[in-house]
Amino acid sequence: MGTKDDIREFLIAKRASITPEQAGLAAGDSERRVPGLRREEVAVLAGMSPDYYTKLERGSTKLRTASDGVLDSIARVLQLTDVERDHLYTLARGAAAPRLAAPVQEGLRASMQRVLDSLAVPALAYNTRQDVIATNLLGRAMFAQLLDSDQPNLARFTFLDSRAEQFFADWPLACSLTAAMLRFQAGRDPLDTGLTALIGELSTRSPRFRQDWADQDVHEHRTGRKTYRHPEVGNLDVSYDVLEMPGEPGISITTYSAEDGSPMAEKFPMLARWAAARSPASGHGG
């Protein structure tokens, strides 16, 4: 990533999402040719000439030559989140300093699998391509539909599995966030050919993915709440937390929890009993 097209499309999409009122400008004329801010308005608000900003957005002036102050001004005017600002810097600076593709792990070391198995809540471990590489008992139970593939992948399940629309209580949001996470990771590691192939596969096979990918959104999962519709135990309204592992670059572990004593917490033992009754041969940890 980090090409002229990536930079232009990202800036245009973010510019289109900010109204003059949100930027602190008067509404102005009622018939605007663009849905959001004009290039000239971004330039004025960012303290630069319209010609310079236009060249940056179009790629005729390389974004990597822009100072941190210029990038920060653009991020401020476009009201970028910290993740979107990080993505802007990645597009700008990443093109200036190519690096070797980072190795993508396909398994979890035994000591970390023991940590997963010791958790009293569902947990999944996955790599930067969203391949699920390990789970614990509750994780296998909670995501049984996802894990019944030989090579379970969160993005493929979300966009290509017909059961996903029922499994996610808010499937459109799950799709949007998944596409945004893939775009964020693609910007961080443009040399990951496996990730590029996954994005190409989803673009070919899923109209929904093409729609969400075109939004140019970026997202990094950290913490929040989600609701899943489990076919055996009903709705699972859980908090999730993403744990980064310094000793395992590119591996994330997401845990799903509920407040002690809550009705939701009482469903975890139900999941455990259901999982224990199923065939233990899952091939994904444990």
Order of alpha helices (4+ residues) and beta strands (2+ residues): alpha-alpha-alpha-alpha-alpha-alpha-beta-beta-alpha-alpha-alpha-alpha-alpha-alpha-alpha-beta-beta-beta-alpha
